[in-house]
Amino acid sequence: MKSIFCSMAALALVMAWSIAGAQTQSPSSALAGITALMGGQHANSAAAQPLTLNEVERIALAVNPEIEVAGRKLAAAQAHVPTAGALDDPMAMVRAWGVPLAQPWDYNQSQNMLSLTQTFPGAGKRALRTSVAMSDVEVAKAELEQARLAVRVRTHKAFDDLLRAQDELKIHDEHVGIAQQAIAAARIQYETGKAPQQDLLKAQVELTRLAEHMIRFEQDAEVARAELNTLLRRDPASPLRVEGEYAVQTALPPLPALKDDALQTRPDLAAARGAAERSRKEQALAKKAYTPDFTVSGGYMLMPPNVSMRNSYMVEGSMNLPWLNKHKHDAEIAESTARATEQDAELDALQNEAFGQIQEALVQAEAAQRMAHLYRDELRPQAEATLQSSVIAYGNNKTDLLNLLDSQMVLIDIDLTWLQQVAEFDARLADLEMATGKTLSGTSEQTMGVKP
C-alpha cells in the first residue's frame, strides 16, 4: 500500500469520525477519544528482549519440565538393566538339630549346621530378563525423543501465534499512526460540515472495528505469550517478545518421502516397535517357565561330642518341577502371546494413524500456502488498486465516503488474513514435523517478511 493513498484514506476516516463526534461531543474530546480507542503501547512485549525461533526452541529443550520427566524415566530404566538379569541374593542359614528338651540351652549336644544357598535360574532366563530391560530402555529413549518433539512443535506453534499477534498489532498501529497524523487536518475539515449522517455512522463503525481488532490481537498475544512462557519454564505473565519471519516459501516434501521419514524417525513409532519387541521377549521368557530353576546349598556341620567324626559338611541340590504346574505356566504363555499380538496391532494402528496425520497436515499446509500466495499475489494488488482508484475518485468528488471506507477496510482485512494464512502454514508445517518426527527444511530459518 502506498503511503499517499493510506494517508488520504485515513484522513477521510478521521474527518468523518470527527464530524460525527461534533454532533454529540466537543471536537477536542472526540479526537482524544479516537486516540484512546485505537492507540496505546503494548507494554508487556516491549519490555522484553526479542527471541528468535531457534533461541526459543533451544531454551525450551533445555529447561522444559516434561522433557526432564521423560529423561528421569530413561535414567530409571537404564538403572534397572543391571538388576534385571542378576542372581537372587544368596541365603545363609544356621540350624541346630536334636537340642535336648531337658537342656534347651545345651547346643553342644545338638547337630549344628551353617550353610549358604544360591538359586540359579534355568538356562537363558537371565539373558532374556536383561534383554527385556534393555527394551524398556529403548522405549524410554523413544519416549524422551517424543517429549522433545512434542515440546519443540508446541513451542513452534506458540512462537508463530505470538509472532502473528505482534505483526497484527503492527498493522493496526500503522493505521492508527496514519490516522493520528491526519488529526490536524481533521480539525480544519471539522468546520465544513459536509458529510451526511449515513457516512458519519459508517465511519464510526469502521473505526470501532479497528479498536475491536486491537483488543482481539492483544488477547491472542497474551494467550500465546503465556503458553510460550510455560514451555520455557517461566512465569506465564513474564514479558516476552519474539522476532522472525514466516516459512510460507518453504517447499513441501512429497507424501511418499514424508511417510518414509515417519517410519524411520517418528519417536512414538519407535516406542511402539520397542514395546512390541519387548512383548516378544516376554513371550520367549514365559516359554522358559518349563525350564527348571536349580538351588544349590553347601554347609558345615558340627556333631555332638559322642560322635566319632564331629566335623562334617553338607551339599544339597534342588529344582522346581514346572511340569506339575502346567495349567499355570500355559496360562502365562497364553497371556504373553496375547500381549505380543496386542502390541503388534497397536503398532499397525499407530502407523496407520501417522500416515493419516501426515496426509491431513500436508493437505492443510498446501491449502494455507496457496491461500497465502493468493492473498499476496492476487487479492492484495487488486485491493490496493481499488483503494487507489477510490482515493482518486473521492478527491474528484466522483464517489462517496462509504466506498472509500470499504476499500480501506478491505485492504486491512486482506493484510490481516494474509498474516493468518502464513501463520496457519507454519502451524501445519509444525504438524507435519510432529507427524513425521523430524525437522523439515526451512522451518527454523523462515523466509518471508511481515507484510506481503
N, C-alpha and C positions, 0 to 999 in steps of 0.2 A: 504494500500500500504506500502510495507516495504521500509525503508529509503534507504537501499543499492541500491535497484533497481531504486528508484526515482533519486538517486544521479547519477547513471550511465546513466540513460536515459537523465537527464538534462545535464549531461556532454556532451553527444553526440549532443544534440541540440545546446548547446553553441559553441561546437567545430565547427560544420558545419557552423553556422552563422558567426563565426569568420573567417573561411577560405574564405567564400563568401565575407565578408567585405574586405578582403585583396586585392580582385581584383578591388575594387572601392575606398577604403579609407584606411587610416593607421590603424594598429591594435589598437592603443590606442583610436582613435575616434570611431572605431567600437564597442569596449567593452563599451565605455561610452554611445554609442547610445542605446545599449540594456538596460542599466541601466535606462536611461532616458525614454525609451519606455515603460518599464513594471514596473518600480519601483515607489517610491513615497509614501508619507504619506497621510492618509485620515484625514486631519486636522479638518474638521467640526465635525466628530463624536468623534475623540479622545479627544476633548477639554471638553466634557460633561460627567457628572457622569451618568453611565448607569442606566436605569429604567427597572423594570420588568413589565410584563403584568398587574399584579394586581395593581401596582403603577400607571401605565398609565391610566387604567380604572378608578381608584379612583379619580384621578385628573380631568379627562375628565367629569365624572359625577358631580363633584363639581363645575366646572367653565365654562362648555360649554355654549355658549350664546343661542343655540337652546333650551336647557333644561330650561334655565332661561325664555325664551319667553313663553314656554308651562306652566311653573309654574305661571307666571303672568296671563295668561289666566285662569288658575284654580282659582287663587285668585279673579279675576273679577267675575267669575261665582259664587263663594261662596258668594261674597258681594251682588250679585243680589238676593239671596234667600229671605232675609227678606223683600225686597221691592215688590217681585212678588205677594204675597197674601195680601199686605197691603191695607187698605181702601184709597180711594181718599181723597185729602185734603178737610176739611170742608170749606164751603163758608160762609162768613159774608156779610150782606147786610144792607145798610142804605137807607130808602126810604121816600120821602116826597110826600104826595098826596094832591091835592087840594090847592096848593100855588096860591094865587090870582095874576093874571097878573098885576093888578094895583099896587100891592106892592110885587114884586117878592122876596124881602128880608125878608118878614114877615112870617117866618116859624111857628110862634106861631098860625097862622090862618090855618095851614095845619094839615093833619094827618101824624105823623112821626112814622116810624117803624124801629126797629133794630131787625135783625133775623140772625139765624145760620141755615145752610142747610148741610145735610150729605146724601150721596148716599150709599146704601148697595147693593152689587151685589147679584144676585139670589143664592139660596141655592146650595152649592157645588162648586161654581165657584172659590172662593178664595183658597180652598184646592187644586183644580186641578191646578191653576196657580202656587202655591207653589210646587206642585209635578213636574210640567214641569220644573221649575227652578232647582229642585233637580236632575232631569235627565240631565240637562245641566252640573251640577257639576260632575256627574258620567262620562259623556262623556269627560269632560275636564281632569278628573283624568286618564282616559284611554289614552287620547292623550299625557298626560305627561309621562306615562309609555312607550308609543310608542316612544316618543322622546328619552327617556333614553335608550331604547333598541336599537334604530337606531344608536345613538351615540356610545354605547358600541360595537356594531357589527362593525361599521366603524372604531372605534379605534382598535379593534382586528385585522381587516384586514390590516390597516396601520402599526400596530406593526409587523405583520407577514411579510409584504412586506419589511419593514426596516430590520428586523432580517435576512431575506433571503438574501437581498443585502449585508449586513455586512458579512454574512457567505460565500457568493460567493467571496467577496473580500479577505476573509481569505484564501480560497482555492487558489485563484490567487496569493496572497502574499507568500504562502508556496512554490508554484512552482517557483516564482521569487527568493525567498530566496535560494532555492537549486541551481538555475542557477547562482546566484551571487557567491556561494561557489565554483562553478566549473570554475570561470573565470581564476583563476591562472593556473589551468590545461589546459584551452583552449589556454592560451598564449604559453604554451610549445608545444601543438599539432599544433599550427598555422604554424610552420615552416615545418611540414611534407608534406602538400600539396597533400594529397592522396584522396580527395573527388571529385567525378565527379560533373560537373556543375548542373545536374538534382537534385542531393542530396542537393546541396547548396541552390538552389532556393526553393526546398520544405521545407527545414529547415527554411529559412527566412519567408516563408508564414506562417508556423505553429507558429513561434514566434510572427509574426504580429497578428495572431489570439488571442494570449494571451493579447496583447495590446488592441485589439478590445473588448475582454471580459471586461477588466478593465473599459474602457470608458462606456460601457453599464451598468455595475454594479454600477458605481458611479452615473450615471444618475438615475437609479432606486432608489438608496439610497436617492438622493436629493429629488426626487419626493415624496417618502414615508415619508421622514423627514418633508417636507413642509406640507403634509396632516396631519400628526400626530401633528405637532405644531399648526396647525389651530384648530384641535379638542380640543387641550389643551389651547386654547385661548392665544397663544403666537405668537410672530413674526415668520412667516414661515421660515425665514432664521436663526433662533436661532440654536445653536449647540444642537444636541440631539443624544444620543446613547442608544440602548436598549440591554438587555441581557435576554436570556431564551432558552427554548428548544421547540421541536415540539411535538404535541399531536397525532402523527400518530399511536400510540399504543392504543389510546382510542377505546373501544368497542362501536360500533354504536347501538343505541336502535332500536328495530323493528318498522316497519312502523305503525302498529296499535297504539302502545304506543305514537308515535310522533303525530299522528292525535288526539288522546285523549288529549294530552298535549296542542295542539294548541287550541282546543275547550275550554279548561279551562283557559289558561294563556295568549293567544296571545292578546296584547293590542288593536290592531285595530279591532279584532272581538268583544272585549268587548265594544269598542266605537260604533261599528255598532249596537250591541244589545241595547246599551243605546239610540242611535238615533232612533231605531225602537220603543223602549218603549216610548220615548218622543213623537213620532208621534201618537202613540195610545192614549196617554193622551191628546194631542192637538185635536184629533178627538173627544174624550169624551167632552172636553171643548167646541168644536164647537157645539155639540149637545145640550149643555146647553144654546145656544142662545135663545131657546124658553122659557127659564125660565126668567121671567121679573126681572129687577132691580127696587129697590124702593128708593125713595128720600123722606126724612123727613125734615121738616123745623119747627122751633119754633121761636117766636119773641115777642117783647114788642112793644105796640102801645101807643102813646101819642096823644089824640084827641084835637081838638080846645077848647078854654075856654068856649064857649057857649054850649058845650055838657055836660050833667049831669054826665056822667061817663068818665072822661078824661083818666084814666088808664085802659088799656086792654091788652090782649095778643092774639097771633095768632098761630095756629097749622095748618100745611099743609102737605099733603101726596100726592105723585105722583108715577107713574110707567110707564115704557115704554110698548109699545104694539108690541112685535116682530111678532105676527101673521099677522099683517097688512103689514109686510115687508118680506113675506115668500120667495120670489124669492131670495133676498139677502142671507138669512140665509141658504136656501137649497144649494146655490152655495158654501157657506163657508163650509158646512158639506161635500159636494162632493169633494172640494179641499183637506180638511184634510184627507178624506178617501183615495184619490189618493196618497197623500204623505205617508200615512201609508203603503200602498201596495208597494210603491216605495222603502221605507226603508227596508221592508221585502225582496224584490227582491235583493237589494244591499247586504244585509246580506248573502243571499244564494250565490250570485255571489262571494263575498269575501271569504266565507268559501270554495267554490269550488276552487277558486284561491289559497287559503292557502294549500289545500291538494295537488294541482299540484306543488306548490313550494317545499313542503316537499318531494314529490316523486323525483323531479328533483335534489334537493340538496343531498338527500340520495344516489341516483344512482351515482352522480358525486363524492361524498365523498368516497363511496365504491370503485369506479374505481381508484381514486387517492391513496387510501390506498393500494390497490392491486399492483398498479404500484410502489409505494414506496418500498413495500416488495420485489417486483420482482427485482428492481434495487439493493437493499441492499443484498438480499439473493442469487440471481442468477447471474445477469449481472456483478456486481462488482467483485465477486470472479473469474468469468470467465475472465474478462478483466485483473485483477491483475495477474492471472496465465499466460495469454497470454503475458503480458508485461515481466513477469519474464523469460518466455521462450525466448522472443525476445532479452532481455538483454544478456542472456547466449549465445544465438546463435550469436549475434553481437560480443560478446567478443571472440568467437571462429572463427570469420570470416565466419560464415555459413548463414548469412543473411545481407541484405543491410540496410543502414541508413533509407530509406523510410519506411520499415516495422517497424523499431523501433520507428520512429516518429509517425506512425499511431497508434501503440499500446499505446504510451504515451498519445496522444490526445484523444483516445477512453476512456481511464480511466478518464481523466479530464472531458470529456463530461458526462460520467456516474455520476461522483460526482456532477456536476452541475445540471444534470437532476434530480438526487435524491433530491437535495435541492428544486428544482422547484415542485416536486411531493408532498413532505411533506408540503411545504407552500401552495400548492393547496388544500391539505386535510384540513389544518387549515382554509383556506378561505371558503371551502364548509361546514365545521363544523360551522363556523360563520353564513353562510346562513341558516343552519338548526336551529340555535338559533333564527334567525330572523323569520323563518317560523313557529316555534313552540312557540316563545315568552318566552322562559326560557333558563337558562344556562344549558348546557349539562355537565355531569360529565367529568372531565379531561381536559376541555378547559382552565382553569386557572392554572392548575398545570400540565404542559406539561411533557412528559416522555421520550423524545428521544434526544440524543445529536446532536451536529452539524454535525458530519460525520458518515456515515453508518458503 
